Amino acid sequence: MDCLRAAGLVLEPLTVAHADAMFDVLSDPALYRHLDYGPPPSVDHVRGVYAQLERRASPDASEAWLNWIVCLDGHGPIGFVQATLVADRTAWVAYVLGSAHWGHGHARAATGAMIEHLMTSHGITTFLAVVENANARSISLLRTLSFERATAAAAAPHRLSETELLYQRRGGPDDNRALRLDQTGRMP
């Protein structure tokens, strides 16, 4: 799995060795306002989860699990981005950054770099993301990355809760309109 770079960030393939530093990031209660789970109970719990994710595939091998730890270049982790690759060149994407790093363009740069990598290296043409309808910051990020809200018919098979929305982005390697970022992580 490749290490990725974007706008002063390094995206390192997730390993169990990241667990201790990520436990501190993931202990931030602000992260869970729009998530359906809470902070990890212990660093050992994070190590166990990361041991599974480090395999890069679901137990039945039907999905590829690609996870990167997002680091400020020369510094420690500030969060993660992840993609679950499924059939038909589709990937479910997600991202979590520590609240101290919100509003700096890091989530946009890291998620954009991951999407570009998935298009060019894995041939992914459809990206899906689930977001809570009250999470305006995340919805804005998805829109910036050219995601659109899925129709009710498109969302129906995914069994979302009443408060979740499905966003999707379609396009292949030649369709990176929202991924051309300048050196600061902003779109020109």
C-alpha positions in Angstrom: 0.0 0.0 0.0 1.3 3.4 -1.0 2.2 6.3 1.3 0.4 9.4 -0.1 1.3 13.1 0.2 -1.0 16.2 -0.1 -0.6 19.8 1.0 1.9 19.3 3.8 0.3 16.0 4.9 1.6 12.5 4.8 -0.9 9.6 4.6 0.8 6.5 6.0 -0.7 3.1 5.5 -2.3 2.2 8.9 -0.4 -0.3 11.1 -0.8 -1.5 14.6 2.2 0.7 15.4 0.0 3.8 15.0 -2.4 2.7 17.8 -0.7 4.5 20.7 -0.6 7.9 19.0 -4.0 7.4 17.5 -5.6 6.6 20.8 -4.9 10.2 21.9 -6.4 11.5 18.7 -9.4 9.3 19.0 -10.0 10.2 22.6 -11.3 13.6 21.6 -15.0 13.7 22.6 -15.8 16.3 19.9 -15.2 13.6 17.2 -18.3 11.6 18.3 -21.0 14.3 18.0 -22.1 12.9 14.7 -20.9 9.3 15.0 -22.9 6.3 16.3 -20.1 5.1 18.6 -17.9 6.7 21.2 -14.2 7.0 22.0 -12.2 3.8 22.2 -12.1 2.3 25.7 -8.4 1.6 25.7 -5.2 1.6 23.6 -5.4 -2.2 23.6 -8.8 -1.9 21.9 -7.3 0.3 19.2 -4.5 -2.1 18.7 -7.0 -5.0 18.2 -9.0 -3.0 15.6 -5.8 -1.9 13.8 -4.6 -5.5 13.7 -7.7 -6.4 11.8 -7.5 -3.4 9.5 -3.8 -4.0 8.8 -4.8 -7.1 6.9 -6.3 -4.8 4.3 -9.2 -7.2 3.6 -12.5 -8.3 5.2 -12.4 -11.8 6.7 -14.2 -13.2 3.7 -12.0 -11.3 1.3 -15.0 -9.7 -0.4 -13.8 -6.2 0.5 -10.5 -4.4 0.4 -9.9 -2.3 3.5 -7.5 0.6 2.9 -6.7 2.9 5.8 -4.2 5.7 6.1 -3.1 7.6 9.2 -3.0 11.4 8.4 0.1 13.1 9.7 1.3 16.7 9.4 4.6 16.4 7.6 7.2 15.9 10.2 4.7 15.6 13.1 2.4 12.9 14.5 -1.0 11.7 13.5 -4.0 14.1 13.3 -6.6 11.5 12.1 -7.3 9.0 9.4 -9.0 8.4 6.1 -10.3 5.1 5.0 -11.9 3.3 2.0 -13.7 0.1 1.7 -13.5 -1.2 -1.9 -16.4 -3.3 -3.0 -17.7 -4.8 -6.3 -18.3 -2.7 -9.4 -15.3 -0.3 -8.8 -17.1 1.3 -5.9 -15.5 2.6 -2.6 -17.1 3.7 0.6 -15.0 6.5 2.1 -14.7 8.0 5.5 -12.5 10.4 7.4 -11.9 11.5 11.0 -9.5 14.3 12.1 -8.9 15.6 15.6 -11.0 18.7 16.3 -7.8 20.8 16.8 -7.2 20.3 13.0 -10.7 21.2 11.7 -11.0 24.2 9.4 -7.5 24.0 8.0 -8.2 22.1 4.8 -6.5 19.0 6.1 -9.6 16.7 5.7 -10.2 18.0 2.2 -6.6 17.5 1.2 -6.3 14.0 2.8 -9.6 12.8 1.5 -8.9 14.2 -2.0 -5.5 12.5 -2.1 -7.1 9.2 -1.2 -9.8 9.6 -3.8 -7.3 10.4 -6.5 -5.2 7.4 -5.5 -8.2 5.1 -5.6 -9.2 6.3 -9.0 -5.7 6.1 -10.6 -4.4 3.0 -8.8 -7.5 0.9 -8.2 -9.8 2.1 -11.0 -12.5 3.2 -8.6 -15.3 5.1 -10.4 -18.0 5.5 -7.7 -17.5 6.9 -4.2 -20.0 6.7 -1.4 -20.1 8.4 2.0 -22.7 8.3 4.8 -23.1 11.5 6.8 -25.4 12.6 9.6 -27.8 15.2 8.3 -26.8 17.6 11.1 -23.1 17.4 10.2 -22.8 20.6 8.1 -19.0 20.6 8.2 -18.8 17.1 6.7 -21.5 17.8 4.1 -19.6 20.8 3.0 -16.4 18.8 2.6 -18.2 16.2 0.5 -19.7 18.9 -1.7 -16.3 20.4 -2.1 -15.0 17.1 -3.3 -17.9 16.9 -5.9 -20.1 14.5 -4.0 -23.8 14.9 -4.5 -26.6 13.8 -2.3 -28.0 10.5 -3.5 -31.6 10.1 -4.4 -33.9 8.3 -2.0 -34.1 5.4 -4.4 -30.2 5.1 -4.5 -30.0 5.4 -0.7 -32.8 2.8 0.0 -30.7 -0.4 -0.4 -28.2 0.8 2.2 -30.4 0.8 5.2 -29.5 4.2 6.6 -30.9 5.5 9.8 -33.5 8.3 9.7 -30.7 10.9 10.3 -28.2 9.6 7.8 -27.7 10.8 4.3 -25.9 9.1 1.4 -23.6 11.1 -0.7 -22.0 9.8 -4.0 -19.5 10.9 -6.5 -19.1 9.3 -9.9 -16.1 9.6 -12.1 -12.9 7.9 -13.1 -9.2 8.8 -13.3 -9.8 11.5 -15.9 -12.5 13.1 -13.8 -10.5 14.8 -10.9 -12.1 18.2 -11.1 -12.3 18.6 -7.3 -8.9 17.1 -6.6 -6.6 19.6 -8.2 -5.3 21.4 -5.1 -2.6 24.0 -4.8 0.3 23.6 -2.4 -1.7 24.9 0.5 -4.5 22.3 0.0 -6.9 24.8 -1.5 -8.5 24.4 -4.9 -7.2 27.1 -7.4 
